[in-house]
Amino acid sequence: MSQILERVLSAARQLGASDVHLKAGLPPIFRIKGELRTVKDVPALSREAIAGFALHVMSDKQRADFEQHLDVDLAYGTPDGVRYRVNLFQQRGSVGMVLRLIPPEVPPFERLNLPSSVLDLATHRRGVVLVTGATGSGKSTTLAAMIDAINQRYAFHIVTIEDPIEYTFRDKRSVVNQREIGFDTMSYARALRAALRQDPDVILVGEMRDFETAQIAITAAETGHLVLSTLHTGDATETIHRIISMVPAHQQPQMRLSLASVLRGVISQRLLPRADGKGMVPAVEVMVNTERVREMIEDPARTRDIKTAIAEGLHPYGMVSFDQSLATLVKEQLVTYEEAIKHSSSPSDFALLFRGVSGAATNWRSAGPAGPNMGAMSHDEFEIERFDK
């Protein structure tokens, strides 16, 4: 059974797939350049086969968790050293699996096609930096590149709290301790409290899921630590609203003041197919917490104006709006105009911006080659077709 799973995962790597979906009654389904695809003439998988795959990748503890909760997150490594983030779940009485490929090495920041202001946010000695976006938008990769940059530059103690651990870090100039929920600690909140007693300089929290975690993260920032985390929010404004909404109404004014004080910036991402067909490239919104933005966070009536502050904050703060980012990607021929329009916040506003923007006005990108071939395809021995064909 394990040999069949290894063959499926090997095919996924050759196809440049980012994710593999396994469902009873269907052949393996691969997400390639953002779309679901199958390999022609590959037979459907049985319920028994997928159940066998699940047993193969789970530890005894994970099996017990799965039996109790009917879903579980874990990291799985193949014999050749390739790692996957795996979610197992029950659906219609059978087991389903989704596996996401984790690149073997943390990509250098310069390869990610991100603004240099993103890396600037990682140089703060204290505060909160958030990376946001939908599932599969590259949040984990951006955070890993930021941590690795810190690791190379500074003699710090870095503590990561993840569910599960995705990228693994070697100690370079920093000492990096990585804790996995369910194995090394029981919860984000518990691990975050413990981290404050571990002489940390930088704390990475895999996801700011609830009020308790957010509150401890803010306390950690207030006491002189840099905290990096993620949220499943679309942009900076939505991120502010999400964090404020975690607390009861009577505590929200104080939460606004605390957040305005410790927040250093918000990086929001969307992945778009590259124009040359060789993978994906990120469009980003970068909000830097300037005095003007701080006042907008504190005042609920002005929070909606953060989008305007971002659009006007390129110089000297390095802020970038999604539409500015998309316009630059089109001008650099990294994405098509049609794809950019589909991902823009406002298609009509983007069209006006694109006509009026100059290359110099949107030259926000860090030096280095264009983004990585995330999901580049190499499939000479496979004939792929659309899943919904």
C-alpha positions in Angstrom: 0.0 0.0 0.0 2.8 2.4 0.9 4.4 1.8 -2.5 1.2 2.9 -4.3 1.2 6.1 -2.2 4.8 6.8 -3.0 4.2 6.3 -6.7 1.3 8.8 -6.5 3.5 11.4 -4.7 6.4 10.8 -7.1 4.0 11.6 -10.0 2.8 14.7 -8.2 6.4 15.9 -7.9 7.1 15.3 -11.6 4.0 17.1 -12.6 4.9 20.1 -10.4 1.7 19.7 -8.4 1.3 21.7 -5.2 -1.4 19.5 -3.7 -2.7 15.9 -4.1 -6.4 15.1 -3.4 -7.3 11.4 -2.7 -11.0 10.5 -2.6 -12.6 7.1 -2.8 -14.0 6.4 -6.3 -11.8 8.9 -8.1 -8.2 8.7 -9.4 -5.6 10.9 -7.7 -6.3 14.5 -8.4 -3.4 17.0 -8.6 -3.5 20.8 -8.2 -1.2 22.1 -11.0 -0.8 25.9 -11.5 -3.9 26.5 -9.4 -6.2 24.0 -11.3 -7.3 20.5 -10.4 -6.0 17.9 -12.9 -5.9 14.1 -13.3 -3.6 11.8 -15.2 -5.3 10.1 -18.1 -6.1 6.4 -17.7 -5.2 6.2 -14.0 -7.8 4.0 -12.2 -9.9 5.2 -9.4 -8.8 4.6 -5.8 -10.9 2.4 -3.5 -12.0 3.2 0.0 -9.7 0.5 1.3 -6.7 1.9 -0.5 -7.1 5.4 0.9 -7.7 4.0 4.4 -4.5 2.1 4.0 -2.7 5.2 2.9 -4.0 7.0 6.0 -2.8 4.2 8.4 0.6 4.4 6.7 1.2 8.1 7.3 -0.3 8.3 10.9 1.4 7.6 14.2 -0.4 5.7 16.9 -1.3 9.0 18.6 -2.5 10.5 15.4 -4.7 7.5 14.7 -6.3 8.0 18.2 -6.8 11.7 17.4 -8.4 10.8 14.1 -10.7 8.2 15.6 -11.8 10.8 18.2 -12.2 13.9 16.1 -12.6 12.4 12.5 -9.9 14.7 11.1 -6.2 15.3 11.8 -3.3 17.5 10.6 0.2 16.0 10.3 3.5 16.2 8.5 4.6 13.2 6.5 8.1 12.5 5.0 8.8 10.1 2.2 11.9 7.8 2.3 13.7 10.1 -0.1 13.3 13.1 2.3 10.4 14.9 0.7 7.9 16.4 3.2 4.2 16.9 3.0 1.6 18.7 5.1 -1.3 16.2 5.3 -5.0 16.7 6.3 -7.0 13.5 6.9 -10.7 13.7 7.2 -13.9 11.6 7.1 -16.4 12.2 4.3 -19.5 10.2 3.6 -18.2 7.4 5.8 -14.8 7.0 4.1 -11.4 8.6 4.6 -10.2 11.5 2.4 -6.7 12.9 2.2 -5.1 16.1 0.9 -1.3 16.3 0.8 0.6 19.6 0.2 4.2 19.4 -1.0 6.7 21.2 1.3 9.8 22.3 -0.7 12.9 20.6 0.7 14.7 23.9 1.4 13.4 27.2 2.6 13.5 29.4 -0.6 15.8 32.5 -0.3 13.7 35.6 0.1 15.2 37.0 -3.1 13.5 34.3 -5.1 10.0 34.9 -3.9 9.2 38.0 -6.0 8.2 40.0 -2.9 8.7 43.7 -2.1 11.9 44.5 0.0 9.6 46.1 2.6 8.4 42.6 3.5 11.9 41.7 4.6 12.3 45.1 6.3 9.4 44.1 8.6 11.4 41.1 9.8 14.2 43.4 11.1 12.1 44.8 13.9 13.2 43.8 17.4 9.7 43.9 18.8 6.1 44.0 17.6 3.7 41.8 15.6 4.0 41.1 11.9 1.1 39.2 10.2 1.1 37.3 6.9 -2.4 36.8 5.6 -4.2 35.2 2.7 -6.3 32.2 1.6 -5.2 28.6 2.0 -2.5 27.9 -0.5 -1.5 31.6 -1.0 2.1 31.1 0.1 1.9 32.3 3.7 4.0 29.6 5.1 6.7 30.0 2.5 6.9 33.8 3.1 7.1 33.3 6.9 9.8 30.6 6.5 11.8 32.9 4.2 11.6 35.7 6.8 12.6 33.4 9.6 15.5 32.1 7.5 16.7 35.6 6.8 16.7 36.4 10.5 18.5 33.1 11.2 21.2 34.1 8.8 21.7 37.7 10.0 21.2 37.7 13.8 22.3 35.7 16.8 18.8 35.2 18.1 16.7 32.6 19.9 13.8 31.8 17.5 10.9 29.6 18.8 8.3 28.4 16.3 4.9 26.9 17.2 3.3 25.1 14.3 0.5 22.6 13.5 2.2 20.7 11.9 5.9 21.7 11.4 6.3 22.4 7.7 9.7 23.8 6.9 12.6 22.7 9.1 15.4 25.1 10.0 19.1 24.5 10.5 20.7 26.6 13.2 22.8 29.3 11.4 23.5 32.4 13.4 20.4 31.8 15.5 19.2 29.0 17.7 15.9 27.7 16.3 13.6 25.5 18.4 10.5 24.2 16.6 7.5 22.9 18.5 4.6 21.0 16.9 1.1 21.0 18.3 0.1 17.5 19.5 3.7 16.3 19.8 5.8 18.9 21.6 3.0 21.0 23.1 -0.8 20.7 23.5 -1.9 24.1 22.1 -0.8 27.4 20.6 -1.7 29.3 23.7 0.1 27.0 26.1 3.2 26.9 23.9 3.1 30.7 23.5 3.0 31.2 27.3 5.9 28.8 27.7 7.9 30.6 24.9 7.9 33.7 27.0 9.9 31.9 29.6 12.4 30.5 27.1 14.4 33.7 26.5 13.1 34.2 23.0 13.9 37.0 20.6 11.5 35.9 17.8 8.4 33.8 18.1 6.6 32.3 15.1 3.0 31.3 15.8 1.7 29.2 12.9 -1.8 30.7 13.1 -3.5 33.2 15.3 -6.7 31.2 15.6 -8.4 32.7 18.7 -8.6 35.5 21.2 -6.4 33.7 23.8 -3.6 33.2 21.3 -3.9 36.8 19.9 -3.9 38.2 23.4 -0.7 36.3 24.5 1.0 37.3 21.2 0.3 41.0 21.8 1.6 40.6 25.3 4.7 39.0 24.0 5.2 41.9 21.6 4.6 44.4 24.3 7.3 42.8 26.4 9.9 43.2 23.8 9.7 40.2 21.4 9.0 40.0 17.6 6.0 37.8 16.9 5.3 36.5 13.4 2.0 34.8 12.6 -0.7 34.2 10.0 -4.4 34.7 9.6 -6.9 33.5 6.9 -7.9 37.1 5.9 -7.8 38.7 2.5 -6.2 42.1 3.2 -5.0 44.4 6.0 -8.3 46.0 6.7 -10.0 42.6 7.1 -7.2 41.5 9.3 -7.7 44.4 11.7 -11.4 43.7 11.8 -10.8 40.0 12.4 -8.5 40.5 15.4 -10.8 43.2 17.0 -13.8 40.9 16.6 -12.1 38.2 18.6 -12.7 40.1 21.8 -16.1 41.0 23.5 -17.5 44.4 22.5 -16.6 46.1 25.8 -12.9 45.1 25.3 -12.6 46.2 21.7 -11.5 49.8 22.4 -8.6 48.5 24.5 -7.7 45.9 21.9 -7.6 48.6 19.2 -5.1 50.6 21.3 -2.9 47.5 22.0 -3.0 46.4 18.4 -2.2 49.9 17.1 0.8 50.0 19.5 2.4 46.6 18.7 1.5 45.9 15.1 4.4 46.5 12.7 2.8 45.5 9.5 0.5 43.2 7.5 1.5 41.3 4.4 -1.4 39.9 2.4 -0.9 37.5 -0.6 -2.7 36.1 -3.6 -1.0 33.6 -6.0 -1.6 34.0 -9.7 -0.6 31.8 -12.6 2.6 33.0 -14.3 2.1 34.3 -17.9 4.8 31.8 -19.2 2.9 28.9 -17.6 5.8 28.0 -15.3 4.2 28.1 -11.9 2.7 30.8 -9.7 3.7 34.3 -8.7 2.5 36.3 -5.6 0.6 39.6 -5.8 0.9 41.3 -2.4 -0.5 44.1 -0.3 1.9 45.5 2.3 0.7 47.7 5.1 3.3 49.3 7.3 2.0 50.7 10.6 2.8 54.4 10.3 1.4 57.1 12.6 -1.4 57.6 10.1 -2.3 53.9 10.0 -2.0 53.7 13.8 -4.7 56.4 14.2 -6.9 54.5 11.7 -6.6 51.3 13.7 -7.5 53.1 17.0 -10.6 54.8 15.4 -13.2 52.3 14.2 -14.8 55.0 12.0 -11.5 55.4 10.1 -10.3 51.8 9.8 -11.9 51.4 6.4 -9.5 54.2 5.2 -6.5 51.9 5.6 -6.8 50.9 1.9 -6.3 54.6 0.9 -3.3 54.9 3.3 -1.7 51.8 1.7 -2.2 53.1 -1.8 -0.6 56.4 -0.9 2.2 54.9 1.2 4.7 53.6 -1.4 7.2 56.3 -0.7 8.9 56.5 1.8 7.2 53.6 3.7 7.3 50.8 1.1 3.5 50.1 1.3 1.9 48.4 -1.7 -1.7 47.9 -2.6 -2.9 44.8 -4.4 -3.7 46.8 -7.5 -0.3 48.4 -7.6 1.3 44.9 -7.2 -0.8 43.5 -10.0 0.0 46.4 -12.3 3.7 45.8 -11.7 3.3 42.1 -12.4 1.6 42.8 -15.7 4.1 45.4 -16.8 6.9 43.0 -16.0 5.0 40.4 -18.1 4.9 38.0 -15.2 1.1 37.7 -15.3 -1.4 38.5 -18.0 -3.7 41.6 -17.8 -6.7 39.3 -17.9 -5.5 37.3 -14.9 -4.6 40.5 -13.0 -8.2 41.8 -13.6 -9.6 38.6 -12.1 -7.6 39.0 -8.9 -7.9 42.8 -8.5 -9.8 44.4 -5.6 -11.8 46.5 -8.1 -11.5 45.7 -11.8 -12.5 49.3 -12.8 -10.0 50.9 -10.4 -7.3 48.5 -11.6 -7.9 49.4 -15.2 -7.5 53.1 -14.4 -4.4 52.5 -12.3 -2.8 50.3 -15.0 -3.3 52.9 -17.7 -1.8 55.7 -15.5 1.0 53.9 -13.6 4.6 54.2 -14.7 7.3 51.6 -14.2 9.2 53.8 -11.9 6.2 54.5 -9.7 5.7 50.8 -9.0 9.3 49.7 -8.7 8.8 48.2 -5.3 10.3 44.8 -5.8 13.4 43.6 -4.2 16.5 43.0 -6.3 17.0 39.5 -7.7 15.5 37.2 -10.3 11.8 36.9 -10.9 9.8 34.6 -8.6 10.5 30.9 -8.2 9.1 28.2 -10.5 6.5 27.2 -7.8 4.7 24.4 -9.5 6.7 24.3 -12.7 5.6 21.2 -14.8 7.7 18.4 -16.0 5.5 15.6 -17.2 6.9 13.9 -20.3 5.6 10.5 -19.2 2.1 11.7 -18.1 -0.8 12.9 -20.1 -2.8 15.2 -17.8 -6.3 16.5 -18.3 -8.7 18.8 -16.6 -10.5 17.2 -13.6 -13.9 18.7 -14.7 -13.5 17.6 -18.3 
